[in-house]
Amino acid sequence: MADSRFVYVTYIRTTPEKLWQALIEPEFTRQFWGETWQECEWKPGASWRLMIPGGRVGDSGEILEIEPHRRLVLSWRNELFPEMHAEGHSRLTYELEAKGEAVKLTLTHEMGQANSKLIDATSTGWPMILASLKSLLETGESLEETRRWPKDL
C-alpha cells in the first residue's frame, strides 16, 4: 500500500485506441505535455524515459505491465530535482475503460513513502496535463498552457 497517492479520473470522448496512441506516441505527447516525448519500446521490462526539450531526461523508469488500449504501469523516478530523485521510484498506472462513446481514464501515481515531494508535485501537474489531453482528443487542440516546456526548468 502506498503512503503517498494521487488518483485522477476523467472521461474523454474518444476510443481506447486513440487514447492509447495519444498517451505513448511522441507526436501526441509533444502537443499536450509541454513538448515532451517518451522513449520506450513499450514492452514489459523496457526502460522508459520522458524527454524534455533540449534532449534532457526529465523522468525515467521501466515498464512494469502493459496491456495495449487498457492498462499501462511503469516505475517513475524524477531526474531533474535532487530532492525528488532521492525519493526513488514511484508507480504510475493508466487504466482505460470504454464507456459508450467515451473512455474512462484513471491515473494513479503512488509511492511507498509518506509526504512524497514527487507525488505532491505531480498531483498539481497531472490535472492540467490530462485536461489538455482531453481537449486535444475532443477538439483537436491542446490547452495553450501545456504546449511549451516552462522556460525556468
C-alpha positions as CSV (number, residue, x, y, z in Angstrom):
1,M,0.0,0.0,0.0
2,A,1.4,3.4,-1.0
3,D,1.8,6.1,1.6
4,S,1.5,8.9,-1.0
5,R,-1.0,8.6,-3.7
6,F,-2.7,10.8,-6.4
7,V,-5.7,9.5,-8.3
8,Y,-7.4,11.3,-11.2
9,V,-10.4,10.1,-13.2
10,T,-11.7,11.7,-16.4
11,Y,-13.9,10.7,-19.2
12,I,-12.7,11.5,-22.8
13,R,-14.9,11.4,-25.9
14,T,-12.6,9.1,-27.9
15,T,-11.8,5.4,-28.4
16,P,-9.4,3.4,-26.3
17,E,-7.1,3.0,-29.3
18,K,-6.9,6.8,-29.9
19,L,-6.3,7.5,-26.2
20,W,-3.6,4.9,-26.0
21,Q,-1.9,6.4,-29.1
22,A,-2.1,9.8,-27.5
23,L,-0.5,8.6,-24.3
24,I,2.5,6.9,-25.8
25,E,3.3,8.4,-29.3
26,P,5.7,11.4,-29.4
27,E,3.7,13.4,-31.9
28,F,0.8,13.5,-29.5
29,T,2.7,14.0,-26.2
30,R,4.6,16.9,-27.6
31,Q,1.2,18.7,-28.1
32,F,-0.3,18.3,-24.7
33,W,2.7,17.7,-22.3
34,G,5.0,20.6,-22.7
35,E,6.8,19.5,-25.9
36,T,8.0,16.3,-24.1
37,W,8.2,12.8,-25.6
38,Q,8.7,9.4,-24.3
39,E,11.5,7.0,-25.4
40,C,10.4,3.4,-24.8
41,E,10.0,0.0,-26.6
42,W,6.6,-0.4,-24.9
43,K,7.0,-3.9,-23.6
44,P,7.4,-5.3,-20.1
45,G,10.9,-4.7,-18.7
46,A,11.7,-2.0,-21.2
47,S,13.3,1.2,-20.0
48,W,11.2,4.3,-20.2
49,R,12.3,8.0,-20.3
50,L,10.4,11.2,-20.5
51,M,12.5,13.5,-22.6
52,I,12.2,17.3,-22.3
53,P,13.2,19.9,-24.9
54,G,16.9,20.2,-25.3
55,G,17.3,16.4,-25.0
56,R,17.4,16.2,-21.2
57,V,15.8,13.3,-19.3
58,G,13.0,14.6,-17.1
59,D,11.9,11.3,-15.6
60,S,12.9,7.7,-16.1
61,G,11.7,4.2,-15.2
62,E,10.7,0.8,-16.5
63,I,7.5,-0.7,-18.0
64,L,6.1,-3.0,-15.3
65,E,2.8,-4.0,-17.1
66,I,1.4,-3.3,-20.5
67,E,-1.9,-4.3,-22.0
68,P,-2.4,-2.1,-25.1
69,H,-5.6,0.1,-25.1
70,R,-6.4,-1.0,-21.5
71,R,-3.6,-0.7,-18.9
72,L,0.0,0.7,-18.6
73,V,2.0,0.5,-15.4
74,L,5.5,1.9,-15.1
75,S,8.0,2.9,-12.4
76,W,8.8,6.6,-12.4
77,R,11.8,8.5,-10.9
78,N,12.3,12.2,-11.3
79,E,15.7,13.1,-12.8
80,L,15.5,16.9,-12.6
81,F,15.3,17.7,-8.9
82,P,17.6,16.1,-6.4
83,E,15.1,16.1,-3.5
84,M,12.6,14.2,-5.7
85,H,15.2,12.0,-7.3
86,A,16.3,10.9,-3.8
87,E,12.9,9.5,-3.1
88,G,13.5,6.8,-5.7
89,H,10.9,5.2,-7.9
90,S,7.1,5.8,-7.8
91,R,4.5,3.8,-9.7
92,L,2.3,5.3,-12.4
93,T,-0.8,3.4,-13.6
94,Y,-3.0,4.4,-16.5
95,E,-6.3,2.4,-16.8
96,L,-8.5,2.8,-19.9
97,E,-12.1,1.6,-19.9
98,A,-14.6,2.1,-22.8
99,K,-17.8,3.7,-21.6
100,G,-20.1,4.1,-24.6
101,E,-18.7,6.9,-26.8
102,A,-16.2,7.8,-24.2
103,V,-13.2,6.3,-22.4
104,K,-12.8,6.4,-18.6
105,L,-9.2,7.2,-17.9
106,T,-8.0,6.5,-14.4
107,L,-4.5,7.7,-13.5
108,T,-2.9,6.6,-10.2
109,H,0.5,7.9,-9.2
110,E,1.8,6.5,-5.9
111,M,4.9,6.0,-3.8
112,G,5.5,3.9,-0.7
113,Q,6.7,6.9,1.3
114,A,4.6,9.4,3.3
115,N,4.5,13.0,2.2
116,S,6.3,12.4,-1.1
117,K,7.6,15.5,-2.8
118,L,7.3,13.8,-6.1
119,I,3.6,12.9,-5.6
120,D,2.9,16.3,-4.3
121,A,4.5,17.9,-7.4
122,T,2.8,15.6,-9.9
123,S,-0.6,16.0,-8.3
124,T,-0.5,19.6,-9.3
125,G,0.7,18.9,-12.8
126,W,-1.4,15.9,-13.8
127,P,-4.8,17.7,-13.8
128,M,-3.6,20.3,-16.3
129,I,-1.8,17.7,-18.5
130,L,-4.9,15.4,-18.6
131,A,-7.3,18.3,-19.2
132,S,-5.0,19.2,-22.2
133,L,-5.0,15.6,-23.4
134,K,-8.8,15.6,-23.2
135,S,-9.1,18.8,-25.1
136,L,-6.7,17.6,-27.8
137,L,-8.6,14.4,-28.4
138,E,-12.1,16.1,-28.3
139,T,-11.4,19.3,-30.2
140,G,-8.1,18.8,-32.0
141,E,-6.3,21.5,-29.8
142,S,-4.5,21.1,-26.6
143,L,-4.6,23.8,-23.9
144,E,-2.3,26.7,-24.5
145,E,-0.7,26.4,-21.0
146,T,0.7,22.9,-21.7
147,R,2.1,23.4,-25.2
148,R,5.5,24.7,-24.2
149,W,8.1,23.5,-21.6
150,P,8.5,26.1,-18.8
151,K,11.4,28.3,-19.5
152,D,12.7,28.2,-15.9
153,L,13.0,24.4,-15.9
